[in-house]
Amino acid sequence: MQYKHPEILYFLFLLIVPILVHLFQLRRFKKEYFTNVQFLKALSIQTRKSSKIKKWLLLCCRLLLLASIIIAFAQPFFLAKDNKNASNELYIILDNSFSMQAKGKKGELLKRSVQELLENTPENTRFSLLTNSESYWNTDIKEIQNTLQNLQYSAIPFQLDNLIAKVKSHKSIFKKDIIIITDAVGIDKKQLKGISENENPYFIIPKAEQKNNVAIDSVYISETLENFYEIEVKLSSYGQSEKEVPIAIYNQNKLIAKTLVNFETKQKIVHFTIPKQVFHGYVSITDNGLGYDNVLYFSISKTKKVKAICIGELQKNNFLSRIFTNDEFDFNVTTISSLDYNEIEKQDVIILNELDEIPQALQTTLKSVVEKGANLIVIPSGKSSLSNINPFLNIFGKLQFNSLENFEKRITKINFEHPLFNGVFENKITNFQYPKTNSSFEISGVNSGALYYEDQSSFLTSLPNVNSTVYVFSAPINTENSNFQQSPLIVPTFYKMAVSNHNDGIIALTIGNENPFLVDVLLSKDAVLSVKNKTEQFIPIQQILNNKVKLIFNDYPTQAGNFEIYNQKEALENISFNYNRSESNLENSNENAVTDYKTLDSIATVFDTLQTERTDNQIWKWFAIFALLFMVTEMAIIRFMK
């Protein structure tokens, strides 16, 4: 037991006062015997004995009464079980990602969590609130009430390690209590490594009643006809598949196609035929799961031909003419001797096809156009000089050609995760007609391979730059050295390398993706492009590149939808944004990742636990009650005891 005011205990010396008073009241009786009162002797002895007992009882009551009053004013208490953390700062991390749209017993998980915070957080408690996208430091429940009531779902996925890092960056001399409210979708133990000994995490994991969900994953053009687009919509079903899901396509809010989808498998591809014209709309489904992934916005711009030029011997470039057809490409072929350097600046993609030497003037020009957004494809010659090609490649990244290897090698592996092949293959192909090369250069350095030989060395690699990509083959692909021109791989490979920086086709960007978007427009130095629709407007990060402008959107816009890019009042291009689909699978809830930490069932339980474990047990009230009891006892003794 400890005392809040121990100095008051010195008043216990006052207990000597009632003792002294009691002693002075004890007088000795002188015995006098009278002949006529002899019969009262026994009665007198009995009366003196009862009076003596009464005085001793009164003394005890008064001593205990005074002692209880003094101890009560000293405010005794027992230390709390967790008193060392009583001064901890409180941080609340609230997951407002789209998976919290799932419905629990009392409604949507996020809305119910907000309601519990409003109902159970003590008014005098100061805390800091962190969501996926916002931070509110040193506030209380009254100050932040309106913010919580209007809290929207965030397009930013829940990254607990990033939020813990934010808490740590808020320096303080006190330890930290962290209440983490999340459905645990996407959490793994790596995200928990940042929690140190000075932080006490309490996890609250609201549970969804049902985890069935259907999501629209992607939309892409599968075939371009003379007057129509054949498009494919990829759907994914999680949990128990629904029997029938309605799906519809809208252009400018006008219904143009509708059907029902049956899920025999977890993934389904739905085919639609739409008119070959400018499209600015969305595809939508209706299901009983999450709502954020039921709509996918996309745009199809007016077709613009990709400008491509191939520099090399004319007879070696015939295969490219069959890939870069006139309906989609403005393709030209030239030799190094007849090259017009001014034309290079106008190209979207430049192909160096087996040049024995790359002139210094051409190297300088190519460096400039690549920096401004043009893709470059380098196919080496068997006679390429390492002293010439390696310094050229070093301009764009850490990649080197080593000696020429004169033996046959088969191309056996496709890197399906490489951006070049994103959306090209419906399934991962492992058994196909393997092309080969008779001689090739060994490539060394840091690079991202797209195609590999059977010995895991690179056949086709890429050097991503800020605004474009440089693709490098490790071997000549003429018919004498390779049969790659006869392989089915050659068409999607060269096609994707040419159009990867071109905006034709489906435009459906993901919010939070930092990949640049190029707009074909000539701007003055002071001009600024803006992006807007009826409900939102923002100015993205932008850089002028000759006849193009590079835009980077980061975490904008905040809401998915169809937008337009404007140069002042002139609409330049349609563009669409969507939420990341990483929250669609509710079965990814990983509650096992937090088993090493305290997990409680509600906000109220957390605050009750903190109150119980951190609050000292005050017992001065008991001593006040004892004082009243002793006072009542004293009065009873005086009144009723003879």
Residue pairs with C-beta under 8 A, 6 or more apart in sequence:
1 76
1 77
1 78
1 619
2 76
2 77
2 78
2 79
3 9
3 74
3 75
3 76
3 77
4 74
4 75
4 76
4 77
5 73
5 74
5 75
6 74
8 70
8 73
8 74
9 70
9 71
9 74
11 70
11 73
12 67
12 70
14 66
14 70
15 63
15 66
15 67
18 59
18 62
18 63
18 66
19 59
19 63
22 55
22 58
22 59
25 55
26 55
29 48
50 641
50 642
54 637
54 641
54 642
57 637
57 641
58 634
58 637
58 638
61 630
61 631
61 633
61 634
61 637
62 630
62 634
64 626
64 630
65 627
65 630
65 631
65 634
68 623
68 624
68 626
68 627
68 630
69 623
69 624
69 627
71 620
71 623
72 620
72 621
72 623
72 624
72 627
73 620
74 620
75 618
75 620
76 618
76 619
76 620
76 623
77 616
77 617
77 618
77 619
77 620
78 616
78 617
78 619
79 616
79 617
80 86
80 613
80 614
80 615
80 616
80 617
81 612
81 613
82 613
82 614
83 614
83 616
85 175
85 177
85 200
85 614
86 614
86 615
87 174
87 175
88 174
88 175
88 176
88 177
88 200
89 126
89 127
89 128
89 172
89 174
89 175
89 176
89 177
90 125
90 126
90 127
90 128
90 176
90 177
90 179
91 127
91 128
91 129
91 130
91 167
91 170
91 176
91 177
91 178
91 179
92 117
92 127
92 128
92 129
92 130
92 178
92 179
92 181
93 130
93 131
93 160
93 163
93 164
93 167
93 178
93 179
93 180
93 181
93 182
94 110
94 113
94 114
94 117
94 129
94 130
94 131
94 151
94 181
95 110
95 131
95 132
95 158
95 180
95 181
95 182
95 183
96 110
96 131
96 132
96 133
96 151
96 152
96 153
96 154
97 132
97 153
97 154
97 156
97 157
97 158
97 185
97 583
98 153
98 154
98 155
98 290
98 292
98 293
98 579
98 583
99 158
99 183
99 185
99 186
99 290
99 583
99 584
99 586
99 589
100 108
100 109
100 110
100 113
100 153
100 182
100 183
100 206
101 108
101 109
101 110
101 153
101 290
101 291
101 292
102 108
102 109
102 183
102 208
102 209
102 211
102 289
102 290
102 586
103 109
103 208
103 209
103 210
104 112
104 206
104 207
104 208
104 209
105 209
106 112
109 183
109 206
109 208
110 151
110 153
112 206
113 181
113 204
113 206
113 603
114 148
114 149
114 151
116 602
116 603
116 604
117 141
117 148
117 603
118 141
118 145
118 148
118 149
119 603
119 604
120 602
120 603
120 604
120 607
121 127
121 141
121 603
121 607
122 141
122 607
123 140
123 141
123 142
124 140
125 140
125 141
125 607
126 138
126 139
126 140
127 138
127 139
127 140
128 135
128 136
128 137
128 138
128 139
128 167
128 170
129 135
129 136
129 139
129 144
129 148
130 136
130 163
130 166
130 167
131 151
131 154
132 154
132 156
132 157
132 158
132 159
132 163
133 154
133 156
133 555
135 166
136 144
136 147
137 170
152 558
153 292
155 511
155 512
155 555
155 558
155 559
155 560
155 579
155 580
156 512
156 555
157 186
157 512
157 580
157 582
157 583
158 182
158 185
158 186
158 187
159 191
160 180
160 182
160 187
160 191
160 192
161 190
161 191
161 192
161 193
161 194
164 178
164 191
164 194
164 195
164 199
165 194
167 176
167 178
167 199
168 194
168 196
175 198
175 199
175 200
176 198
176 199
176 200
177 199
177 200
177 202
177 610
178 195
178 199
178 200
178 201
178 202
179 201
179 202
179 204
179 603
179 606
180 201
180 202
180 203
180 204
181 204
181 206
181 603
182 203
182 204
182 205
183 205
183 206
183 207
183 208
183 586
183 589
184 203
184 205
184 589
184 590
184 591
184 593
184 594
185 583
185 585
185 586
185 588
185 589
185 590
186 582
186 583
186 588
186 590
187 590
187 593
187 594
188 590
188 593
189 593
191 593
192 593
192 594
192 596
192 597
195 201
195 597
200 598
201 597
201 598
202 597
202 598
202 599
202 600
202 606
202 609
203 594
203 597
203 598
203 599
203 600
204 599
204 600
204 601
204 602
204 603
204 606
205 589
205 591
205 594
205 599
207 589
208 586
208 589
210 239
210 288
211 238
211 239
211 586
211 587
211 589
212 237
212 238
212 239
212 240
212 241
212 242
212 287
212 288
212 289
213 237
213 238
213 239
213 287
213 289
213 290
213 293
213 584
213 585
213 586
214 235
214 236
214 237
214 238
214 242
214 245
214 263
214 285
214 287
214 289
214 294
215 235
215 236
215 238
215 289
215 290
215 293
215 294
215 581
215 584
216 233
216 234
216 235
216 283
216 284
216 285
216 293
216 294
216 295
216 296
217 234
217 235
217 236
217 581
218 233
218 234
218 296
218 423
218 508
219 231
219 232
219 233
219 234
219 283
219 296
219 298
219 506
219 508
220 231
220 232
220 234
220 423
220 505
220 506
221 229
221 230
221 231
221 232
221 300
221 505
221 506
222 230
222 231
222 232
222 271
223 229
223 230
224 230
224 276
225 276
226 276
227 275
227 276
228 273
228 274
228 275
228 276
229 273
229 274
229 275
229 276
229 279
229 300
230 271
230 272
230 273
231 271
231 272
231 273
231 274
231 506
232 269
232 270
232 271
232 272
233 247
233 249
233 269
233 270
233 271
233 272
233 283
233 296
234 267
234 268
234 269
235 245
235 247
235 261
235 263
235 267
235 268
235 269
235 270
235 285
236 266
236 267
236 268
236 584
237 263
237 266
237 267
237 268
238 266
238 289
238 584
238 585
238 586
238 587
239 289
239 586
239 587
241 263
241 266
242 263
242 287
242 288
243 262
243 263
244 260
244 261
244 262
245 260
245 261
245 263
245 285
245 286
245 287
246 258
246 259
246 260
246 261
246 285
246 286
247 258
247 259
247 260
247 261
247 270
247 283
247 284
247 285
248 255
248 257
248 258
248 259
248 283
248 284
248 285
249 255
249 256
249 257
249 258
249 272
249 274
249 281
249 282
249 283
250 256
250 281
250 282
250 283
250 284
251 274
251 279
251 280
251 281
252 280
252 281
253 281
254 281
256 274
256 275
256 281
257 272
257 273
257 274
259 270
261 268
261 270
261 285
262 268
269 426
277 300
278 300
278 301
278 302
278 574
279 298
279 299
279 300
280 299
280 300
280 562
280 574
280 576
281 297
281 298
281 299
281 562
282 295
282 296
282 297
282 298
282 562
282 576
283 295
283 296
283 298
284 294
284 295
284 296
285 294
286 294
287 294
289 586
290 583
290 584
290 586
292 560
292 579
292 583
293 579
293 581
293 583
293 584
295 560
296 508
296 578
297 508
297 560
297 561
297 562
297 576
297 577
297 578
298 506
298 507
298 508
298 576
298 578
299 506
299 507
299 508
299 562
299 574
299 575
299 576
300 505
300 506
300 507
301 503
301 504
301 507
301 573
301 574
303 328
303 504
304 502
304 503
304 504
304 520
305 328
305 329
305 330
306 324
306 328
306 329
306 330
306 348
306 349
306 498
306 499
306 502
306 504
307 329
307 330
307 346
307 347
307 348
307 349
308 324
308 329
308 330
308 331
308 332
308 347
308 348
308 349
308 350
308 351
308 498
309 331
309 332
309 333
309 334
309 343
309 344
309 347
309 349
309 350
309 351
310 317
310 320
310 331
310 332
310 333
310 334
310 350
310 351
310 353
311 334
311 335
311 336
311 339
311 350
311 351
311 352
311 353
311 355
311 362
312 333
312 335
312 336
312 351
312 352
312 353
312 354
312 355
312 379
313 335
313 353
313 354
314 333
314 335
316 353
316 354
316 478
317 333
317 353
319 485
319 490
320 331
320 333
320 351
320 353
320 494
321 331
321 333
323 490
323 491
323 494
323 495
324 331
324 494
324 498
328 499
328 504
329 498
332 343
334 340
336 355
336 359
336 362
339 362
341 361
341 362
341 365
344 350
344 365
344 366
344 369
345 365
345 368
345 369
345 546
346 547
347 369
347 374
348 373
348 374
348 375
348 498
348 501
348 502
349 374
349 375
349 376
349 377
349 497
349 498
349 501
350 366
350 369
350 374
350 375
350 376
350 377
351 376
351 377
351 379
352 358
352 376
352 377
352 378
352 379
353 379
354 379
354 380
354 381
354 382
354 476
354 478
355 381
355 384
356 381
356 383
356 384
356 385
357 384
357 385
357 388
358 388
358 389
358 392
363 392
363 395
366 376
367 395
367 396
369 376
370 376
370 396
370 465
370 467
370 468
370 470
371 465
371 466
371 467
371 468
371 545
372 467
372 468
372 545
372 546
372 548
373 467
373 468
373 501
373 518
373 545
373 546
373 548
373 550
374 468
374 501
375 468
375 469
375 470
375 471
375 497
375 498
375 500
375 501
376 396
376 468
376 469
376 470
376 471
377 470
377 471
377 473
377 494
377 497
377 498
378 389
378 393
378 470
378 471
378 472
378 473
379 473
379 476
379 477
380 389
380 401
380 441
380 472
380 473
380 474
380 475
380 476
381 476
382 404
382 439
382 476
382 481
384 401
384 441
386 401
386 402
386 403
389 401
390 400
390 401
393 399
393 400
393 401
393 463
393 470
393 472
394 400
396 463
396 465
396 470
397 445
397 446
397 447
397 463
397 464
397 465
397 470
398 445
398 446
398 447
399 443
399 444
399 445
399 446
399 447
399 461
399 463
399 472
400 443
400 444
400 445
401 441
401 442
401 443
401 474
402 441
402 442
402 443
402 444
403 441
403 442
404 439
404 440
404 441
405 439
405 440
405 441
405 442
406 438
406 439
407 438
407 439
408 436
408 437
408 438
409 436
409 437
409 440
409 453
409 454
409 455
409 457
409 459
410 434
410 435
410 436
410 453
410 454
411 434
411 435
411 436
411 437
411 451
411 452
411 453
411 454
411 459
411 484
411 487
411 489
412 434
412 452
412 453
412 454
413 451
413 452
413 453
413 454
413 456
414 421
414 425
414 428
414 429
414 450
414 451
414 452
414 489
415 421
415 448
415 449
415 450
415 451
415 452
416 425
416 428
418 448
418 449
418 450
418 462
419 500
420 450
420 462
420 471
420 493
420 496
420 497
420 500
421 450
421 492
421 496
424 492
424 496
432 488
432 489
433 487
433 488
434 454
435 482
435 483
435 484
435 486
435 487
435 489
436 482
436 483
437 459
437 475
437 476
437 477
437 481
437 482
437 484
438 480
438 481
438 482
439 475
439 476
439 481
440 453
440 459
440 474
440 475
441 474
441 475
442 457
442 474
443 457
443 458
443 461
443 472
443 474
447 458
447 461
447 462
447 463
447 472
448 461
448 462
448 463
448 464
449 458
449 459
449 460
449 461
449 462
450 460
450 461
450 462
450 471
450 493
451 458
451 459
451 460
451 489
451 493
452 458
452 459
453 459
457 474
458 474
459 473
459 474
459 475
460 471
460 472
460 473
460 474
460 493
461 471
461 472
461 474
462 469
462 470
462 471
462 472
463 469
463 470
463 471
463 472
466 516
467 501
467 516
467 518
467 543
467 545
467 550
468 501
469 497
469 500
469 501
471 497
475 481
475 482
476 482
477 484
477 485
477 490
478 485
479 485
484 490
499 505
501 518
503 517
503 518
503 519
503 573
507 574
507 575
507 576
508 576
508 577
508 578
509 515
509 517
509 553
509 575
509 576
509 577
509 578
510 577
510 578
510 579
510 580
511 553
511 555
511 556
511 557
511 558
511 560
511 577
511 578
511 579
511 580
512 554
512 555
512 580
513 553
513 580
514 552
514 553
514 554
516 550
516 551
516 552
517 550
517 551
517 552
517 553
517 575
518 545
518 548
518 549
518 550
518 551
519 529
519 548
519 549
519 551
519 565
519 572
519 573
520 547
520 548
521 529
521 547
521 548
521 549
521 567
521 572
522 547
523 529
523 544
523 549
523 567
525 544
527 567
527 568
528 539
528 542
529 539
529 540
529 542
529 549
529 551
529 565
529 566
529 567
529 572
530 537
530 538
530 539
530 565
530 566
531 537
531 538
531 539
531 540
531 551
531 553
531 556
531 557
531 563
531 564
531 565
531 566
531 575
532 538
532 563
532 564
532 566
533 561
533 562
533 563
533 564
535 559
535 561
536 557
536 558
536 559
536 561
536 563
538 556
538 557
540 551
540 552
540 553
540 554
540 556
541 551
541 552
541 553
541 554
542 549
542 550
542 551
542 552
543 549
543 550
551 565
553 577
557 563
557 577
560 577
560 578
560 579
561 576
561 577
562 574
562 575
562 576
563 574
563 575
563 576
563 577
564 571
564 572
564 573
564 574
564 575
565 571
565 572
565 573
565 574
565 575
566 572
591 599
600 606
600 609
